[in-house]
Structures are given as C-alpha cells and as structure tokens.
Amino acid sequence: MTAITSALPAEAPAARLPGYLAVWAFILAEMLLFAVLFVSYAFARVDNVEMFNLYQQTLDRNAGAINTLLLVTGSWFVVLAVQAAHRDDSRAAGRNIAFGFLCGAGFLAIKVFEYAAKFGEGISLSSNTFYRFYIGLTFFHFMHVILGMVVLAILWVKTRQGAYGSHDAHGLQSGAAYWHMVDLLWIVLFPLVYVMR
C-alpha cells in the first residue's frame, strides 16, 4: 500500500499571493479609493471638457513622463531585489532596493518642482475644478510614494540584516507589492490627468 501511494505524484502546493494577506487587503482598499477618485475626475471632466483641456495644457508633460519612467524603473529594481533575495543574495537585494528608493526620491523631487511652479503662479485647490483634481490626486499619490519609500527603507535595513532570503521573503514581497501599486496608480493617473483629451 505504501509503495503505491509513494508512486503517486505529489500534490502541487496551492497557489497563493506573494507576501501577507493583510497587505493585499490594504492594497485593494487603496486601489478602490483611487478608483473612486479617478471616476470622480472623469465625471467632472465630462461637465467641463473645454476648461479641463485648457488647463491640462499648463501641466508639464515631460516632467510627468520622466516621473512615469522613474516609477517603472523603481519597480523593476524592486523586482530584481525580490529575485536576489530568493537566490539568497542579500547584497544584490539591498542594492536594488536602494536603487528603487532613489527612483522614488527622483519622483518626489520632480513633483516638488512642479508644485512650486504652480503655487508660484498663484494656483491652488480653489483656482478651479481642474486644478482641484490635479493637486488633490497628485498630492494624494505623492503621499503614497513617501509611504512607499519608508517601506523600502525598512526593507533595505532588514535585507542588510539578512531577514529575507529563500527561507522567507514574505515581508519583502509585501513591501514590493505596495511599491508596485504606487507605480500602477501613477501609470493610470499620468495619462488621465496629463494627457487624455
């Protein structure tokens, strides 16, 4: 009987999300909140197409495109960090997390220059509906980038301490998932606010 059961193929382990379920629940809640904001933007735009098109032209699309490139590159480095951790290469994992962090810092620097230029022109949340959404959406995302960078900083420290490897990478995978969410939200936000007419 044991010879027969040992000859049977082993059951494949059940597929699961990488990281912790609680983090995925948080990510889902954040994405739903952003979805509501994006839909609100779309409805406001339908009522004010000419005004949105006019003021959209005042935005720096080049800065938005560079920020898109920075966040996508940052996500790529975070993917490399997770792969390195699975290979038990904590040095490469830490280095790639640091590069992801620097991409986030570059994003924030560009957004600060964008905000400074707009505020210097006297633009604020009360200027008009378009700027209310532009400042509101991008600043809310800005705060998520800051939180993502805090997460990356913590992951960098823990990775350097050897906390993540082939034995356990759940925390690193959870932090990476959050960072990818921040990236994905900008990939939607940039064309929606800066480009689409």
N, C-alpha and C positions, 0 to 999 in steps of 0.2 A: 504494500500500500504506500509506503514512504517512497519507494523507488518511482512509483507512478506520479505521485504529487511533486516530487523533485524534478521530474522531467517536464512538467507543465511550465509554460512561460510565466515569469513573474509578472504580477500586475504592475502596470506603469503608475507612478505616483500621480495623484490628481494635480492638474494644472492649477496654479494659484498666482495671484498678483504678486509681483516682487515688492518687498517691504511690508509695512504694517497696515492692517485693515483700517485702523483709526485715521491714519494719514490719508488713505484713499478716500475715506468718508469726508474728511476736511477738504480735500482737493475737489471732490464732487460738489460740495456745498459752495465753494468759492467759484467754481465754473458756472454753477447755476445762477449765482448772484451776478456775475459778469454777463451772462446770457440775458438776464432781465435788463441790465443797463444797456446792452447792445440793441435790444429790441426797442427800448425807450428812445434811444438815439435814432433808430430807423423811423419810428413814428413821428418824432419831432422833425426829422428831415423832410418827410413827406409833406408836412404842413408848411415848410419854409425852404423849398428847394433852391430858389434863387439866392436867398440870404446865405444858406449853407455853402452853396457853390462859390459865392463871392468871398466869404471869409476863409474858406478852405484854401484858397489860393495864397493866403497870407502865411500859411504854415510852411516850414522848411522841410520839404520832402526829402532832400538829400540827408538831412540830419535823421529823419525817420528811417530812411533806408539803411543808413550806417548803423543805427541802433538795432534794426532788424538783423543785420549781419552779425553784430556783436552778440546778440542773444542766441542766435542759431549756433554761432561758433562756441559760445559758452556752454550750450547744451551738448555740443559734440565733445568738448573736453570732459564734461561730466560723464558722458557715456564711456569715454576712454578710462576715466577713473574707476568706474564700476568694473569694467573688464579687467583692469590691472589688479583690483582687489581680489577678484575671483581667481586670478593667477598667483595670488599671494605676493604681489609686487607692490608693497605699501609705499615705496619711494615714488614710483610712477603714478600711483593713485593720488598721493598727496600733491605731486607736481601738477597733475591735470586738474585737480580741484582748485588749486591756486590760480591756474590759468582761467578757469571758469569764473572765479571770483573777480579777476582783473577785467574780464569782459563785462561783468555786471557793473563794475566801477566805471568803466568807459561809458556804458549806457547812462548811468546816473549823471556823469559829468556833462554829457551832451544835452540831456534833458534840463539840467540846471541852466545851461547857456540859453536853451530855447525859452525857458520860463523867464529868465532875466530879460531877454529881448522883448517878450510880450508884456511883462509887467512894466518895463521901461517905457513902452508906448502907451501906458495907462490902461492896458487891457486887464480885466478882472472877471470874476464869475458873474458879475452883474452887467457886463458890457452887452451881451446879447445871448440868445439861446445857443448858438453855435459855440461860442467861447465857454459858456457854462458847461456844455458837454465835453469840449476839448480839454479844458482844465480839469474838470471833475474826473473824467475817465482816465486821462493820462496820469494824473496825480495819484489816483487810487492804484493804478498799476505800478507807479513809481514806488509806492509804499510796499507793494508786494515784492518788487525787486530788492528793496532794502532787507525785507524779511528773508528772502532767498539767499542774500549774501551773508546774513547772520547764520543761517543754516549751513551754508558752505564753509564758513569759518569754523563752526563747531565740528563739522565733518572732517575738515583738514586737520584739526588738533587730534581728534580721535583716530584718524587714519595714521597720523605720525606716531601715535602711541600703540599701533598695531591692533586696534579694536576690530578692524574689518579685514576679512580675508575669505578664503574658500570655506572656512569653518562657519562664518556668519557675516553676511553683508546686508542684513535686513535694514539696519539704520541708514546705511549709505544708500541703499536702493530707495528708501522712503524719501530721503532728502533729495535724491536725484529726480524722483517723480515730481516733487514740489517744484524744483527748478524747471523741469520740462513744462509744467503747467504755466509758469510765468512766461516762458518762451512762447508757448502756444497762444496764450491770450494776446500777446503783442502781435503775433502773426495775423490774428483777426483784427485787432484794434488798428494797426497801422493802415491797412488798405481802407478800412471802414471810415476812419476819420480823416486821413491824409489824402487818399487817392480817389476813392469811388465817387462818381458823379451821377 
